[in-house]
Amino acid sequence: MAKKKKETMVEEPVVEETVVMEEPVVESPRVEIKPEPQKPKWEVRDRMYYLANNMSPLTLKLKTSNLFWYDKEKGYERQIMYSRNQKTVFVDEMKGVIRPGHVVFADGVLYVPKEKQTLQKFLSLYHPHLDTIYHEKDSVSEAKDEVENIMEEVEALNIAMKIDIDMAEAVMRAEIGSEVSNLSSKELKRDLLVFAKNNPRLFVNLVSDENIHLRNIGIKAVESGIIRISQDQRSFHWSSNDRKLMTVPFDEHPYSALAQWFKTDEGMNVLASIEKRLN
């Protein structure tokens, strides 16, 4: 019998798996990069300049040389001037022959067409007298101011139409004094509307003043002879018996002080008595 061959068992090598632990991914916080504010672009257009404080002399010659402008980027002052044949206002950048130019306001106004860009930039960007001796006309800003003025006027007129006759009298007394006593109701209403239209901000301030009505009562009481104010305007007294009502504090307006006093306990009683006599 043939002998069976002995089977040889070959063991396969055991490969150990290495487990790699992944580190958690941590997202870095987002940093928002804000865009740098851009400088307003220079607009090529006709420009109008006018003298400050409504000045309108026949002619006024503006200084155009021996001027300096601080350059933030370079960190020092640079000499500037207006030259008719140069494309720059900076003396250190000028080339060749320099022909100084004149800038003259006629009747307080100077018109510079868009073709004269060097002169416009000299006046609008670099001249040290901008917004002191003269201004550049800004149509957008002027329109905004005009709208605000119109809105103030409308608000004042609306208030003037609604307030009662006593408040109207109080407001106008603050404006024109004792003359208001001689006005009829129609005249008073007319003058009130004119006042609101011509000076809307002051009108609204007066109407908003909580003491103006009390001041008016005090003035009317003095005019009617119910109470009197001393010659030195430092105290108020009953006219009937000369009893002192109150002393005016130092450096205060007499009727403003009286209006404040009317709010005190003693003053409220006197106020009630005065109102009865006025009615």
C-alpha positions as CSV (number, residue, x, y, z in Angstrom):
1,M,0.0,0.0,0.0
2,A,1.2,3.4,-0.8
3,K,1.9,5.6,2.1
4,K,-0.2,8.8,2.2
5,K,1.8,11.9,2.1
6,K,1.6,13.9,5.2
7,E,-0.3,17.2,4.5
8,T,1.6,20.2,5.6
9,M,-0.6,22.9,7.1
10,V,0.6,26.4,6.4
11,E,-0.8,29.0,8.8
12,E,-1.6,32.3,7.2
13,P,-0.1,35.3,9.0
14,V,-2.6,37.3,11.1
15,V,-2.7,40.9,10.0
16,E,-3.8,43.2,12.8
17,E,-5.9,46.1,11.6
18,T,-4.9,49.4,13.0
19,V,-7.8,51.7,13.7
20,V,-7.1,55.3,13.1
21,M,-9.2,57.6,15.2
22,E,-10.2,60.7,13.2
23,E,-9.9,64.0,15.1
24,P,-13.0,66.1,15.0
25,V,-12.9,68.9,12.6
26,V,-13.3,72.2,14.4
27,E,-14.5,75.0,12.2
28,S,-12.8,78.3,12.8
29,P,-15.2,81.2,13.5
30,R,-16.0,83.2,10.5
31,V,-14.5,86.6,10.4
32,E,-16.5,89.1,8.5
33,I,-14.3,91.4,6.5
34,K,-16.0,94.7,6.2
35,P,-15.3,96.6,3.1
36,E,-13.4,99.8,3.6
37,P,-15.6,102.8,3.0
38,Q,-14.9,104.2,-0.4
39,K,-14.2,107.8,-0.9
40,P,-17.0,109.7,-2.7
41,K,-16.3,109.8,-6.4
42,W,-15.5,113.1,-8.0
43,E,-18.4,114.1,-10.2
44,V,-17.6,116.0,-13.3
45,R,-20.3,118.8,-13.5
46,D,-20.7,122.5,-13.5
47,R,-20.3,124.0,-10.0
48,M,-21.5,127.1,-8.3
49,Y,-19.8,128.9,-5.4
50,Y,-21.1,131.7,-3.3
51,L,-19.7,133.9,-0.5
52,A,-20.6,133.1,3.1
53,N,-23.0,135.1,5.3
54,N,-24.9,136.3,2.2
55,M,-22.1,138.6,1.3
56,S,-22.4,140.1,-2.2
57,P,-19.8,142.7,-2.9
58,L,-19.3,143.9,-6.4
59,T,-16.1,141.8,-6.7
60,L,-14.1,139.8,-4.3
61,K,-10.7,138.3,-5.2
62,L,-9.9,135.0,-3.6
63,K,-6.4,134.1,-2.6
64,T,-4.9,131.5,-5.0
65,S,-1.2,131.2,-4.1
66,N,1.0,130.8,-1.0
67,L,-1.6,128.3,0.4
68,F,-1.0,125.0,2.1
69,W,-3.0,121.8,2.3
70,Y,-2.2,119.0,4.7
71,D,-1.7,115.7,2.9
72,K,-2.6,112.8,5.3
73,E,-1.0,110.1,3.1
74,K,2.4,111.9,2.9
75,G,2.2,113.3,6.4
76,Y,3.1,116.9,5.7
77,E,1.7,120.2,4.3
78,R,2.0,120.7,0.6
79,Q,1.9,124.1,-1.1
80,I,-1.0,124.6,-3.4
81,M,-1.9,127.2,-6.0
82,Y,-4.2,127.7,-9.0
83,S,-2.4,127.9,-12.3
84,R,-4.2,128.3,-15.6
85,N,-1.8,126.1,-17.5
86,Q,-1.3,123.2,-15.0
87,K,-3.3,120.0,-14.5
88,T,-2.5,119.9,-10.7
89,V,-2.9,122.3,-7.8
90,F,0.2,121.0,-6.0
91,V,3.3,123.1,-6.7
92,D,5.7,120.2,-6.3
93,E,3.9,118.4,-9.2
94,M,3.8,121.4,-11.6
95,K,6.0,121.4,-14.7
96,G,7.3,124.1,-16.9
97,V,6.1,127.7,-16.9
98,I,3.5,128.4,-14.2
99,R,0.8,130.9,-15.1
100,P,-1.1,132.0,-11.9
101,G,-4.8,132.3,-12.3
102,H,-7.2,134.7,-10.6
103,V,-10.5,133.7,-8.9
104,V,-13.0,136.5,-8.6
105,F,-16.5,136.4,-7.1
106,A,-18.9,138.8,-8.8
107,D,-21.9,139.9,-6.6
108,G,-21.0,137.1,-4.2
109,V,-21.2,134.3,-6.8
110,L,-18.7,132.3,-8.9
111,Y,-19.7,129.9,-11.7
112,V,-17.1,127.3,-12.8
113,P,-17.9,125.1,-15.8
114,K,-17.1,121.4,-15.8
115,E,-14.3,122.0,-18.3
116,K,-12.2,123.7,-15.6
117,Q,-11.6,120.7,-13.5
118,T,-8.3,122.0,-11.9
119,L,-10.0,125.1,-10.7
120,Q,-13.0,123.1,-9.4
121,K,-10.8,120.8,-7.4
122,F,-8.8,123.7,-6.1
123,L,-12.0,125.3,-4.8
124,S,-13.9,122.2,-3.7
125,L,-11.2,120.0,-2.2
126,Y,-8.1,122.0,-1.2
127,H,-8.7,125.7,-0.6
128,P,-8.4,126.5,3.1
129,H,-11.2,129.1,2.9
130,L,-13.8,126.7,1.8
131,D,-16.8,126.8,4.2
132,T,-15.4,130.0,5.9
133,I,-15.2,132.7,3.2
134,Y,-17.2,130.8,0.6
135,H,-19.4,127.7,0.1
136,E,-20.0,125.3,-2.8
137,K,-23.7,125.1,-3.7
138,D,-25.0,121.7,-2.8
139,S,-28.3,121.2,-4.5
140,V,-29.1,117.9,-2.6
141,S,-28.3,119.3,0.8
142,E,-30.2,122.5,0.1
143,A,-33.2,120.5,-1.1
144,K,-33.1,118.4,2.1
145,D,-33.0,121.6,4.2
146,E,-35.8,123.1,2.3
147,V,-38.0,120.0,2.8
148,E,-37.3,120.1,6.5
149,N,-38.2,123.8,6.6
150,I,-41.4,123.1,4.8
151,M,-42.3,120.3,7.2
152,E,-41.7,122.5,10.2
153,E,-43.9,125.2,8.7
154,V,-46.7,122.7,8.0
155,E,-46.5,121.4,11.5
156,A,-46.6,124.9,13.0
157,L,-49.6,125.9,10.8
158,N,-51.5,122.8,11.8
159,I,-51.0,123.5,15.5
160,A,-51.9,127.2,15.0
161,M,-55.2,126.1,13.4
162,K,-56.2,123.9,16.3
163,I,-55.1,125.8,19.5
164,D,-57.8,127.7,21.4
165,I,-58.0,131.4,21.8
166,D,-56.4,131.5,25.3
167,M,-53.3,129.7,24.1
168,A,-53.2,131.8,20.9
169,E,-53.2,134.9,23.1
170,A,-50.5,133.5,25.4
171,V,-48.2,132.7,22.4
172,M,-48.7,136.1,20.7
173,R,-48.2,137.9,24.0
174,A,-44.8,136.3,24.2
175,E,-44.1,137.5,20.7
176,I,-45.6,141.1,20.6
177,G,-46.2,141.8,24.3
178,S,-49.2,143.8,25.6
179,E,-50.3,144.8,22.1
180,V,-52.1,141.5,21.9
181,S,-54.8,142.9,24.3
182,N,-55.9,145.3,21.5
183,L,-56.4,142.6,18.9
184,S,-59.8,141.2,17.9
185,S,-60.1,137.4,17.7
186,K,-59.8,137.5,13.9
187,E,-56.7,139.7,14.1
188,L,-55.2,137.4,16.7
189,K,-55.8,134.3,14.6
190,R,-54.3,136.0,11.6
191,D,-51.2,137.1,13.4
192,L,-50.8,133.7,15.0
193,L,-50.8,132.0,11.5
194,V,-48.4,134.6,10.2
195,F,-46.1,134.0,13.2
196,A,-46.3,130.2,12.7
197,K,-45.5,130.5,9.0
198,N,-42.6,132.9,9.4
199,N,-41.0,131.4,12.5
200,P,-42.3,127.8,12.8
201,R,-39.5,126.5,15.1
202,L,-40.0,129.3,17.7
203,F,-43.8,129.0,17.5
204,V,-43.7,125.2,18.2
205,N,-41.3,125.8,21.1
206,L,-43.6,128.4,22.6
207,V,-46.7,126.2,22.3
208,S,-44.7,123.3,23.9
209,D,-43.7,125.5,26.8
210,E,-45.9,124.3,29.7
211,N,-45.5,127.6,31.5
212,I,-46.6,130.0,28.7
213,H,-50.3,129.8,29.6
214,L,-49.5,130.6,33.3
215,R,-47.2,133.4,32.2
216,N,-50.1,134.9,30.2
217,I,-52.4,134.7,33.1
218,G,-49.9,136.5,35.3
219,I,-49.4,139.3,32.7
220,K,-53.2,139.7,32.2
221,A,-53.7,139.8,36.0
222,V,-51.2,142.7,36.2
223,E,-52.7,144.5,33.2
224,S,-56.2,144.1,34.7
225,G,-55.0,145.5,38.1
226,I,-55.7,142.3,40.0
227,I,-52.1,142.0,41.1
228,R,-49.2,144.3,40.7
229,I,-45.5,143.9,40.3
230,S,-43.1,146.1,42.3
231,Q,-41.1,148.8,40.6
232,D,-37.9,146.9,40.9
233,Q,-39.8,143.8,39.5
234,R,-38.6,141.7,42.4
235,S,-42.0,140.9,43.9
236,F,-45.8,140.5,43.2
237,H,-48.6,141.8,45.5
238,W,-52.3,141.9,45.6
239,S,-53.5,145.2,44.3
240,S,-56.4,145.4,46.8
241,N,-54.4,145.2,50.0
242,D,-50.8,145.2,48.8
243,R,-50.1,141.8,50.5
244,K,-47.0,140.2,49.0
245,L,-47.7,137.1,47.0
246,M,-44.2,136.0,46.1
247,T,-40.6,137.2,45.8
248,V,-38.9,136.8,42.4
249,P,-35.6,134.8,42.7
250,F,-32.5,136.5,41.7
251,D,-31.6,136.4,37.9
252,E,-35.1,135.0,37.0
253,H,-37.6,136.6,34.7
254,P,-40.5,137.9,36.8
255,Y,-43.3,136.3,34.9
256,S,-41.5,133.0,34.5
257,A,-40.9,132.9,38.2
258,L,-44.6,133.8,38.8
259,A,-45.7,130.9,36.5
260,Q,-43.5,128.5,38.4
261,W,-45.0,129.8,41.7
262,F,-48.5,129.2,40.4
263,K,-47.7,125.5,40.5
264,T,-47.1,125.5,44.3
265,D,-49.8,124.8,46.8
266,E,-50.2,128.5,47.8
267,G,-49.8,129.6,44.2
268,M,-52.6,127.3,42.9
269,N,-55.0,129.0,45.3
270,V,-54.0,132.4,44.1
271,L,-54.2,131.2,40.5
272,A,-57.7,130.0,40.9
273,S,-58.8,133.3,42.5
274,I,-57.1,135.3,39.6
275,E,-58.8,133.1,36.9
276,K,-62.3,133.7,38.5
277,R,-61.7,137.5,38.5
278,L,-60.4,137.5,34.9
279,N,-63.5,135.6,33.7
